[in-house]
């Protein structure tokens, strides 16, 4: 169930993880804004899990 959340929460916010390795694909054209979005989404997921 936690793994489902870790995939669906970011997917619903525009971030896709590889299904087998739980990795986000970043490339040389990934911008700082992309990275900030990624980190912000995962902070949001953690906050919701902790009930913050």
PDBQT receptor file of N, H, CA, C and O in Angstrom, charges set to zero:
ATOM      1  N   UNK A   1       0.820  -1.186   0.000  1.00  0.00    +0.000 N 
ATOM      2  CA  UNK A   1       0.000   0.000   0.000  1.00  0.00    +0.000 C 
ATOM      3  C   UNK A   1       0.874   1.264   0.000  1.00  0.00    +0.000 C 
ATOM      4  O   UNK A   1       0.567   2.217  -0.716  1.00  0.00    +0.000 OA
ATOM      5  N   UNK A   2       1.942   1.286   0.781  1.00  0.00    +0.000 N 
ATOM      6  H   UNK A   2       2.191   0.512   1.363  1.00  0.00    +0.000 HD
ATOM      7  CA  UNK A   2       2.836   2.441   0.799  1.00  0.00    +0.000 C 
ATOM      8  C   UNK A   2       3.488   2.623  -0.570  1.00  0.00    +0.000 C 
ATOM      9  O   UNK A   2       3.626   3.751  -1.044  1.00  0.00    +0.000 OA
ATOM     10  N   UNK A   3       3.886   1.532  -1.202  1.00  0.00    +0.000 N 
ATOM     11  H   UNK A   3       3.774   0.616  -0.817  1.00  0.00    +0.000 HD
ATOM     12  CA  UNK A   3       4.492   1.633  -2.526  1.00  0.00    +0.000 C 
ATOM     13  C   UNK A   3       3.502   2.217  -3.532  1.00  0.00    +0.000 C 
ATOM     14  O   UNK A   3       3.890   3.000  -4.398  1.00  0.00    +0.000 OA
ATOM     15  N   UNK A   4       2.228   1.842  -3.423  1.00  0.00    +0.000 N 
ATOM     16  H   UNK A   4       1.912   1.206  -2.719  1.00  0.00    +0.000 HD
ATOM     17  CA  UNK A   4       1.210   2.423  -4.306  1.00  0.00    +0.000 C 
ATOM     18  C   UNK A   4       1.132   3.932  -4.106  1.00  0.00    +0.000 C 
ATOM     19  O   UNK A   4       1.052   4.690  -5.073  1.00  0.00    +0.000 OA
ATOM     20  N   UNK A   5       1.154   4.360  -2.860  1.00  0.00    +0.000 N 
ATOM     21  H   UNK A   5       1.219   3.744  -2.074  1.00  0.00    +0.000 HD
ATOM     22  CA  UNK A   5       1.110   5.795  -2.566  1.00  0.00    +0.000 C 
ATOM     23  C   UNK A   5       2.327   6.499  -3.142  1.00  0.00    +0.000 C 
ATOM     24  O   UNK A   5       2.207   7.576  -3.725  1.00  0.00    +0.000 OA
ATOM     25  N   UNK A   6       3.488   5.899  -2.984  1.00  0.00    +0.000 N 
ATOM     26  H   UNK A   6       3.586   5.023  -2.510  1.00  0.00    +0.000 HD
ATOM     27  CA  UNK A   6       4.728   6.507  -3.457  1.00  0.00    +0.000 C 
ATOM     28  C   UNK A   6       4.705   6.674  -4.983  1.00  0.00    +0.000 C 
ATOM     29  O   UNK A   6       5.393   7.544  -5.517  1.00  0.00    +0.000 OA
ATOM     30  N   UNK A   7       3.929   5.856  -5.679  1.00  0.00    +0.000 N 
ATOM     31  H   UNK A   7       3.370   5.149  -5.245  1.00  0.00    +0.000 HD
ATOM     32  CA  UNK A   7       3.808   5.998  -7.131  1.00  0.00    +0.000 C 
ATOM     33  C   UNK A   7       2.657   6.917  -7.524  1.00  0.00    +0.000 C 
ATOM     34  O   UNK A   7       2.812   7.752  -8.415  1.00  0.00    +0.000 OA
ATOM     35  N   UNK A   8       1.517   6.775  -6.878  1.00  0.00    +0.000 N 
ATOM     36  H   UNK A   8       1.392   6.097  -6.154  1.00  0.00    +0.000 HD
ATOM     37  CA  UNK A   8       0.337   7.534  -7.290  1.00  0.00    +0.000 C 
ATOM     38  C   UNK A   8       0.378   8.994  -6.862  1.00  0.00    +0.000 C 
ATOM     39  O   UNK A   8      -0.059   9.866  -7.614  1.00  0.00    +0.000 OA
ATOM     40  N   UNK A   9       0.888   9.275  -5.683  1.00  0.00    +0.000 N 
ATOM     41  H   UNK A   9       1.243   8.567  -5.072  1.00  0.00    +0.000 HD
ATOM     42  CA  UNK A   9       0.935  10.657  -5.194  1.00  0.00    +0.000 C 
ATOM     43  C   UNK A   9       1.709  11.545  -6.162  1.00  0.00    +0.000 C 
ATOM     44  O   UNK A   9       1.172  12.564  -6.594  1.00  0.00    +0.000 OA
ATOM     45  N   UNK A  10       2.948  11.205  -6.523  1.00  0.00    +0.000 N 
ATOM     46  H   UNK A  10       3.384  10.377  -6.171  1.00  0.00    +0.000 HD
ATOM     47  CA  UNK A  10       3.661  12.061  -7.473  1.00  0.00    +0.000 C 
ATOM     48  C   UNK A  10       3.081  11.993  -8.890  1.00  0.00    +0.000 C 
ATOM     49  O   UNK A  10       3.097  12.994  -9.607  1.00  0.00    +0.000 OA
ATOM     50  N   UNK A  11       2.572  10.830  -9.301  1.00  0.00    +0.000 N 
ATOM     51  H   UNK A  11       2.559  10.017  -8.718  1.00  0.00    +0.000 HD
ATOM     52  CA  UNK A  11       2.009  10.712 -10.642  1.00  0.00    +0.000 C 
ATOM     53  C   UNK A  11       0.844  11.686 -10.821  1.00  0.00    +0.000 C 
ATOM     54  O   UNK A  11       0.703  12.300 -11.878  1.00  0.00    +0.000 OA
ATOM     55  N   UNK A  12       0.018  11.824  -9.798  1.00  0.00    +0.000 N 
ATOM     56  H   UNK A  12       0.132  11.325  -8.939  1.00  0.00    +0.000 HD
ATOM     57  CA  UNK A  12      -1.095  12.772  -9.851  1.00  0.00    +0.000 C 
ATOM     58  C   UNK A  12      -0.633  14.222  -9.829  1.00  0.00    +0.000 C 
ATOM     59  O   UNK A  12      -1.438  15.139  -9.990  1.00  0.00    +0.000 OA
ATOM     60  N   UNK A  13       0.669  14.427  -9.629  1.00  0.00    +0.000 N 
ATOM     61  H   UNK A  13       1.323  13.681  -9.499  1.00  0.00    +0.000 HD
ATOM     62  CA  UNK A  13       1.238  15.775  -9.595  1.00  0.00    +0.000 C 
ATOM     63  C   UNK A  13       2.282  15.979 -10.686  1.00  0.00    +0.000 C 
ATOM     64  O   UNK A  13       3.086  16.908 -10.617  1.00  0.00    +0.000 OA
ATOM     65  N   UNK A  14       2.268  15.106 -11.696  1.00  0.00    +0.000 N 
ATOM     66  H   UNK A  14       1.614  14.351 -11.752  1.00  0.00    +0.000 HD
ATOM     67  CA  UNK A  14       3.101  15.276 -12.875  1.00  0.00    +0.000 C 
ATOM     68  C   UNK A  14       4.472  14.635 -12.830  1.00  0.00    +0.000 C 
ATOM     69  O   UNK A  14       5.322  14.938 -13.668  1.00  0.00    +0.000 OA
ATOM     70  N   UNK A  15       4.706  13.755 -11.869  1.00  0.00    +0.000 N 
ATOM     71  H   UNK A  15       4.016  13.509 -11.188  1.00  0.00    +0.000 HD
ATOM     72  CA  UNK A  15       6.006  13.092 -11.746  1.00  0.00    +0.000 C 
ATOM     73  C   UNK A  15       5.790  11.587 -11.841  1.00  0.00    +0.000 C 
ATOM     74  O   UNK A  15       4.968  11.020 -11.122  1.00  0.00    +0.000 OA
ATOM     75  N   UNK A  16       6.536  10.948 -12.734  1.00  0.00    +0.000 N 
ATOM     76  H   UNK A  16       7.205  11.409 -13.318  1.00  0.00    +0.000 HD
ATOM     77  CA  UNK A  16       6.422   9.502 -12.924  1.00  0.00    +0.000 C 
ATOM     78  C   UNK A  16       7.674   8.808 -12.407  1.00  0.00    +0.000 C 
ATOM     79  O   UNK A  16       8.794   9.246 -12.667  1.00  0.00    +0.000 OA
ATOM     80  N   UNK A  17       7.471   7.729 -11.677  1.00  0.00    +0.000 N 
ATOM     81  H   UNK A  17       6.561   7.373 -11.466  1.00  0.00    +0.000 HD
ATOM     82  CA  UNK A  17       8.573   6.911 -11.181  1.00  0.00    +0.000 C 
ATOM     83  C   UNK A  17       8.639   5.624 -11.988  1.00  0.00    +0.000 C 
ATOM     84  O   UNK A  17       7.616   5.129 -12.461  1.00  0.00    +0.000 OA
ATOM     85  N   UNK A  18       9.843   5.081 -12.146  1.00  0.00    +0.000 N 
ATOM     86  H   UNK A  18      10.674   5.483 -11.762  1.00  0.00    +0.000 HD
ATOM     87  CA  UNK A  18       9.934   3.780 -12.796  1.00  0.00    +0.000 C 
ATOM     88  C   UNK A  18       9.288   2.754 -11.873  1.00  0.00    +0.000 C 
ATOM     89  O   UNK A  18       9.509   2.789 -10.662  1.00  0.00    +0.000 OA
ATOM     90  N   UNK A  19       8.498   1.846 -12.425  1.00  0.00    +0.000 N 
ATOM     91  H   UNK A  19       8.318   1.818 -13.408  1.00  0.00    +0.000 HD
ATOM     92  CA  UNK A  19       7.725   0.940 -11.575  1.00  0.00    +0.000 C 
ATOM     93  C   UNK A  19       8.549  -0.116 -10.840  1.00  0.00    +0.000 C 
ATOM     94  O   UNK A  19       8.102  -0.632  -9.815  1.00  0.00    +0.000 OA
ATOM     95  N   UNK A  20       9.727  -0.446 -11.333  1.00  0.00    +0.000 N 
ATOM     96  H   UNK A  20      10.090  -0.027 -12.165  1.00  0.00    +0.000 HD
ATOM     97  CA  UNK A  20      10.470  -1.541 -10.719  1.00  0.00    +0.000 C 
ATOM     98  C   UNK A  20      11.571  -1.086  -9.778  1.00  0.00    +0.000 C 
ATOM     99  O   UNK A  20      11.942  -1.812  -8.856  1.00  0.00    +0.000 OA
ATOM    100  N   UNK A  21      12.093   0.107 -10.002  1.00  0.00    +0.000 N 
ATOM    101  H   UNK A  21      11.791   0.698 -10.751  1.00  0.00    +0.000 HD
ATOM    102  CA  UNK A  21      13.221   0.562  -9.202  1.00  0.00    +0.000 C 
ATOM    103  C   UNK A  21      12.901   1.775  -8.339  1.00  0.00    +0.000 C 
ATOM    104  O   UNK A  21      13.756   2.250  -7.592  1.00  0.00    +0.000 OA
ATOM    105  N   UNK A  22      11.669   2.281  -8.439  1.00  0.00    +0.000 N 
ATOM    106  H   UNK A  22      10.974   1.896  -9.046  1.00  0.00    +0.000 HD
ATOM    107  CA  UNK A  22      11.251   3.456  -7.671  1.00  0.00    +0.000 C 
ATOM    108  C   UNK A  22      12.208   4.627  -7.877  1.00  0.00    +0.000 C 
ATOM    109  O   UNK A  22      12.627   5.282  -6.922  1.00  0.00    +0.000 OA
ATOM    110  N   UNK A  23      12.544   4.874  -9.136  1.00  0.00    +0.000 N 
ATOM    111  H   UNK A  23      12.204   4.342  -9.911  1.00  0.00    +0.000 HD
ATOM    112  CA  UNK A  23      13.458   5.967  -9.459  1.00  0.00    +0.000 C 
ATOM    113  C   UNK A  23      12.741   6.990 -10.331  1.00  0.00    +0.000 C 
ATOM    114  O   UNK A  23      11.833   6.657 -11.092  1.00  0.00    +0.000 OA
ATOM    115  N   UNK A  24      13.164   8.225 -10.202  1.00  0.00    +0.000 N 
ATOM    116  H   UNK A  24      13.902   8.495  -9.583  1.00  0.00    +0.000 HD
ATOM    117  CA  UNK A  24      12.705   9.278 -11.094  1.00  0.00    +0.000 C 
ATOM    118  C   UNK A  24      13.768   9.469 -12.160  1.00  0.00    +0.000 C 
ATOM    119  O   UNK A  24      14.952   9.570 -11.841  1.00  0.00    +0.000 OA
ATOM    120  N   UNK A  25      13.366   9.520 -13.408  1.00  0.00    +0.000 N 
ATOM    121  H   UNK A  25      12.404   9.438 -13.667  1.00  0.00    +0.000 HD
ATOM    122  CA  UNK A  25      14.314   9.732 -14.495  1.00  0.00    +0.000 C 
ATOM    123  C   UNK A  25      14.619  11.221 -14.621  1.00  0.00    +0.000 C 
ATOM    124  O   UNK A  25      13.714  12.035 -14.809  1.00  0.00    +0.000 OA
ATOM    125  N   UNK A  26      15.878  11.564 -14.518  1.00  0.00    +0.000 N 
ATOM    126  H   UNK A  26      16.613  10.903 -14.366  1.00  0.00    +0.000 HD
ATOM    127  CA  UNK A  26      16.339  12.934 -14.723  1.00  0.00    +0.000 C 
ATOM    128  C   UNK A  26      17.310  12.895 -15.895  1.00  0.00    +0.000 C 
ATOM    129  O   UNK A  26      18.006  11.900 -16.096  1.00  0.00    +0.000 OA
ATOM    130  N   UNK A  27      17.358  13.961 -16.659  1.00  0.00    +0.000 N 
ATOM    131  H   UNK A  27      16.792  14.769 -16.496  1.00  0.00    +0.000 HD
ATOM    132  CA  UNK A  27      18.232  14.006 -17.823  1.00  0.00    +0.000 C 
ATOM    133  C   UNK A  27      19.056  15.288 -17.797  1.00  0.00    +0.000 C 
ATOM    134  O   UNK A  27      18.872  16.127 -16.916  1.00  0.00    +0.000 OA
ATOM    135  N   UNK A  28      19.953  15.441 -18.747  1.00  0.00    +0.000 N 
ATOM    136  H   UNK A  28      20.103  14.759 -19.463  1.00  0.00    +0.000 HD
ATOM    137  CA  UNK A  28      20.742  16.672 -18.800  1.00  0.00    +0.000 C 
ATOM    138  C   UNK A  28      19.890  17.931 -18.983  1.00  0.00    +0.000 C 
ATOM    139  O   UNK A  28      20.339  19.030 -18.659  1.00  0.00    +0.000 OA
ATOM    140  N   UNK A  29      18.675  17.783 -19.494  1.00  0.00    +0.000 N 
ATOM    141  H   UNK A  29      18.310  16.890 -19.757  1.00  0.00    +0.000 HD
ATOM    142  CA  UNK A  29      17.813  18.955 -19.676  1.00  0.00    +0.000 C 
ATOM    143  C   UNK A  29      16.867  19.185 -18.503  1.00  0.00    +0.000 C 
ATOM    144  O   UNK A  29      16.033  20.089 -18.551  1.00  0.00    +0.000 OA
ATOM    145  N   UNK A  30      16.985  18.382 -17.457  1.00  0.00    +0.000 N 
ATOM    146  H   UNK A  30      17.663  17.648 -17.418  1.00  0.00    +0.000 HD
ATOM    147  CA  UNK A  30      16.189  18.594 -16.249  1.00  0.00    +0.000 C 
ATOM    148  C   UNK A  30      16.595  19.927 -15.641  1.00  0.00    +0.000 C 
ATOM    149  O   UNK A  30      17.777  20.206 -15.444  1.00  0.00    +0.000 OA
ATOM    150  N   UNK A  31      15.598  20.736 -15.349  1.00  0.00    +0.000 N 
ATOM    151  H   UNK A  31      14.637  20.510 -15.508  1.00  0.00    +0.000 HD
ATOM    152  CA  UNK A  31      15.872  22.073 -14.813  1.00  0.00    +0.000 C 
ATOM    153  C   UNK A  31      15.803  22.082 -13.294  1.00  0.00    +0.000 C 
ATOM    154  O   UNK A  31      15.312  21.143 -12.666  1.00  0.00    +0.000 OA
ATOM    155  N   UNK A  32      16.297  23.145 -12.736  1.00  0.00    +0.000 N 
ATOM    156  H   UNK A  32      16.696  23.908 -13.246  1.00  0.00    +0.000 HD
ATOM    157  CA  UNK A  32      16.212  23.327 -11.279  1.00  0.00    +0.000 C 
ATOM    158  C   UNK A  32      14.743  23.355 -10.846  1.00  0.00    +0.000 C 
ATOM    159  O   UNK A  32      14.398  22.845  -9.780  1.00  0.00    +0.000 OA
ATOM    160  N   UNK A  33      13.887  23.947 -11.667  1.00  0.00    +0.000 N 
ATOM    161  H   UNK A  33      14.167  24.361 -12.533  1.00  0.00    +0.000 HD
ATOM    162  CA  UNK A  33      12.452  23.973 -11.361  1.00  0.00    +0.000 C 
ATOM    163  C   UNK A  33      11.874  22.561 -11.317  1.00  0.00    +0.000 C 
ATOM    164  O   UNK A  33      11.032  22.264 -10.469  1.00  0.00    +0.000 OA
ATOM    165  N   UNK A  34      12.320  21.684 -12.227  1.00  0.00    +0.000 N 
ATOM    166  H   UNK A  34      13.004  21.925 -12.916  1.00  0.00    +0.000 HD
ATOM    167  CA  UNK A  34      11.871  20.285 -12.210  1.00  0.00    +0.000 C 
ATOM    168  C   UNK A  34      12.287  19.600 -10.913  1.00  0.00    +0.000 C 
ATOM    169  O   UNK A  34      11.507  18.870 -10.303  1.00  0.00    +0.000 OA
ATOM    170  N   UNK A  35      13.513  19.846 -10.510  1.00  0.00    +0.000 N 
ATOM    171  H   UNK A  35      14.147  20.439 -11.006  1.00  0.00    +0.000 HD
ATOM    172  CA  UNK A  35      14.032  19.232  -9.280  1.00  0.00    +0.000 C 
ATOM    173  C   UNK A  35      13.283  19.771  -8.060  1.00  0.00    +0.000 C 
ATOM    174  O   UNK A  35      12.940  19.015  -7.152  1.00  0.00    +0.000 OA
ATOM    175  N   UNK A  36      13.035  21.070  -8.045  1.00  0.00    +0.000 N 
ATOM    176  H   UNK A  36      13.314  21.685  -8.783  1.00  0.00    +0.000 HD
ATOM    177  CA  UNK A  36      12.286  21.664  -6.934  1.00  0.00    +0.000 C 
ATOM    178  C   UNK A  36      10.872  21.103  -6.858  1.00  0.00    +0.000 C 
ATOM    179  O   UNK A  36      10.361  20.847  -5.767  1.00  0.00    +0.000 OA
ATOM    180  N   UNK A  37      10.233  20.908  -8.026  1.00  0.00    +0.000 N 
ATOM    181  H   UNK A  37      10.649  21.115  -8.911  1.00  0.00    +0.000 HD
ATOM    182  CA  UNK A  37       8.898  20.298  -8.052  1.00  0.00    +0.000 C 
ATOM    183  C   UNK A  37       8.956  18.889  -7.478  1.00  0.00    +0.000 C 
ATOM    184  O   UNK A  37       8.133  18.520  -6.641  1.00  0.00    +0.000 OA
ATOM    185  N   UNK A  38       9.920  18.111  -7.925  1.00  0.00    +0.000 N 
ATOM    186  H   UNK A  38      10.589  18.410  -8.605  1.00  0.00    +0.000 HD
ATOM    187  CA  UNK A  38      10.096  16.738  -7.446  1.00  0.00    +0.000 C 
ATOM    188  C   UNK A  38      10.231  16.711  -5.921  1.00  0.00    +0.000 C 
ATOM    189  O   UNK A  38       9.530  15.959  -5.243  1.00  0.00    +0.000 OA
ATOM    190  N   UNK A  39      11.129  17.530  -5.394  1.00  0.00    +0.000 N 
ATOM    191  H   UNK A  39      11.698  18.140  -5.944  1.00  0.00    +0.000 HD
ATOM    192  CA  UNK A  39      11.353  17.542  -3.947  1.00  0.00    +0.000 C 
ATOM    193  C   UNK A  39      10.122  18.036  -3.193  1.00  0.00    +0.000 C 
ATOM    194  O   UNK A  39       9.786  17.510  -2.132  1.00  0.00    +0.000 OA
ATOM    195  N   UNK A  40       9.455  19.039  -3.739  1.00  0.00    +0.000 N 
ATOM    196  H   UNK A  40       9.728  19.466  -4.601  1.00  0.00    +0.000 HD
ATOM    197  CA  UNK A  40       8.250  19.556  -3.088  1.00  0.00    +0.000 C 
ATOM    198  C   UNK A  40       7.132  18.536  -3.030  1.00  0.00    +0.000 C 
ATOM    199  O   UNK A  40       6.431  18.429  -2.023  1.00  0.00    +0.000 OA
ATOM    200  N   UNK A  41       6.967  17.792  -4.103  1.00  0.00    +0.000 N 
ATOM    201  H   UNK A  41       7.536  17.879  -4.920  1.00  0.00    +0.000 HD
ATOM    202  CA  UNK A  41       5.927  16.757  -4.132  1.00  0.00    +0.000 C 
ATOM    203  C   UNK A  41       6.226  15.677  -3.096  1.00  0.00    +0.000 C 
ATOM    204  O   UNK A  41       5.324  15.230  -2.388  1.00  0.00    +0.000 OA
ATOM    205  N   UNK A  42       7.472  15.259  -3.004  1.00  0.00    +0.000 N 
ATOM    206  H   UNK A  42       8.206  15.622  -3.580  1.00  0.00    +0.000 HD
ATOM    207  CA  UNK A  42       7.789  14.220  -2.035  1.00  0.00    +0.000 C 
ATOM    208  C   UNK A  42       7.719  14.736  -0.597  1.00  0.00    +0.000 C 
ATOM    209  O   UNK A  42       7.362  13.989   0.314  1.00  0.00    +0.000 OA
ATOM    210  N   UNK A  43       8.054  15.995  -0.395  1.00  0.00    +0.000 N 
ATOM    211  H   UNK A  43       8.344  16.602  -1.135  1.00  0.00    +0.000 HD
ATOM    212  CA  UNK A  43       7.847  16.579   0.945  1.00  0.00    +0.000 C 
ATOM    213  C   UNK A  43       6.362  16.568   1.298  1.00  0.00    +0.000 C 
ATOM    214  O   UNK A  43       5.989  16.289   2.438  1.00  0.00    +0.000 OA
ATOM    215  N   UNK A  44       5.519  16.874   0.312  1.00  0.00    +0.000 N 
ATOM    216  H   UNK A  44       5.822  17.101  -0.614  1.00  0.00    +0.000 HD
ATOM    217  CA  UNK A  44       4.074  16.847   0.535  1.00  0.00    +0.000 C 
ATOM    218  C   UNK A  44       3.575  15.461   0.878  1.00  0.00    +0.000 C 
ATOM    219  O   UNK A  44       2.729  15.301   1.758  1.00  0.00    +0.000 OA
ATOM    220  N   UNK A  45       4.094  14.454   0.186  1.00  0.00    +0.000 N 
ATOM    221  H   UNK A  45       4.781  14.584  -0.529  1.00  0.00    +0.000 HD
ATOM    222  CA  UNK A  45       3.683  13.071   0.468  1.00  0.00    +0.000 C 
ATOM    223  C   UNK A  45       4.072  12.680   1.892  1.00  0.00    +0.000 C 
ATOM    224  O   UNK A  45       3.278  12.077   2.614  1.00  0.00    +0.000 OA
ATOM    225  N   UNK A  46       5.281  13.021   2.288  1.00  0.00    +0.000 N 
ATOM    226  H   UNK A  46       5.926  13.511   1.701  1.00  0.00    +0.000 HD
ATOM    227  CA  UNK A  46       5.752  12.691   3.635  1.00  0.00    +0.000 C 
ATOM    228  C   UNK A  46       4.911  13.421   4.681  1.00  0.00    +0.000 C 
ATOM    229  O   UNK A  46       4.517  12.836   5.690  1.00  0.00    +0.000 OA
ATOM    230  N   UNK A  47       4.641  14.695   4.432  1.00  0.00    +0.000 N 
ATOM    231  H   UNK A  47       4.961  15.170   3.612  1.00  0.00    +0.000 HD
ATOM    232  CA  UNK A  47       3.826  15.477   5.372  1.00  0.00    +0.000 C 
ATOM    233  C   UNK A  47       2.444  14.855   5.540  1.00  0.00    +0.000 C 
ATOM    234  O   UNK A  47       1.932  14.763   6.655  1.00  0.00    +0.000 OA
ATOM    235  N   UNK A  48       1.840  14.428   4.428  1.00  0.00    +0.000 N 
ATOM    236  H   UNK A  48       2.256  14.503   3.522  1.00  0.00    +0.000 HD
ATOM    237  CA  UNK A  48       0.514  13.799   4.532  1.00  0.00    +0.000 C 
ATOM    238  C   UNK A  48       0.584  12.466   5.266  1.00  0.00    +0.000 C 
ATOM    239  O   UNK A  48      -0.316  12.138   6.039  1.00  0.00    +0.000 OA
ATOM    240  N   UNK A  49       1.640  11.696   5.034  1.00  0.00    +0.000 N 
ATOM    241  H   UNK A  49       2.371  11.962   4.406  1.00  0.00    +0.000 HD
ATOM    242  CA  UNK A  49       1.784  10.428   5.748  1.00  0.00    +0.000 C 
ATOM    243  C   UNK A  49       1.934  10.650   7.256  1.00  0.00    +0.000 C 
ATOM    244  O   UNK A  49       1.427   9.872   8.063  1.00  0.00    +0.000 OA
ATOM    245  N   UNK A  50       2.636  11.718   7.617  1.00  0.00    +0.000 N 
ATOM    246  H   UNK A  50       3.048  12.350   6.960  1.00  0.00    +0.000 HD
ATOM    247  CA  UNK A  50       2.849  12.011   9.039  1.00  0.00    +0.000 C 
ATOM    248  C   UNK A  50       1.688  12.772   9.666  1.00  0.00    +0.000 C 
ATOM    249  O   UNK A  50       1.646  12.967  10.881  1.00  0.00    +0.000 OA
ATOM    250  N   UNK A  51       0.739  13.204   8.824  1.00  0.00    +0.000 N 
ATOM    251  H   UNK A  51       0.773  13.046   7.837  1.00  0.00    +0.000 HD
ATOM    252  CA  UNK A  51      -0.407  13.937   9.346  1.00  0.00    +0.000 C 
ATOM    253  C   UNK A  51      -0.085  15.379   9.694  1.00  0.00    +0.000 C 
ATOM    254  O   UNK A  51      -0.775  15.992  10.509  1.00  0.00    +0.000 OA
ATOM    255  N   UNK A  52       0.957  15.924   9.086  1.00  0.00    +0.000 N 
ATOM    256  H   UNK A  52       1.518  15.427   8.424  1.00  0.00    +0.000 HD
ATOM    257  CA  UNK A  52       1.326  17.324   9.348  1.00  0.00    +0.000 C 
ATOM    258  C   UNK A  52       0.423  18.287   8.588  1.00  0.00    +0.000 C 
ATOM    259  O   UNK A  52       0.591  19.502   8.692  1.00  0.00    +0.000 OA
TER     260      UNK A  52
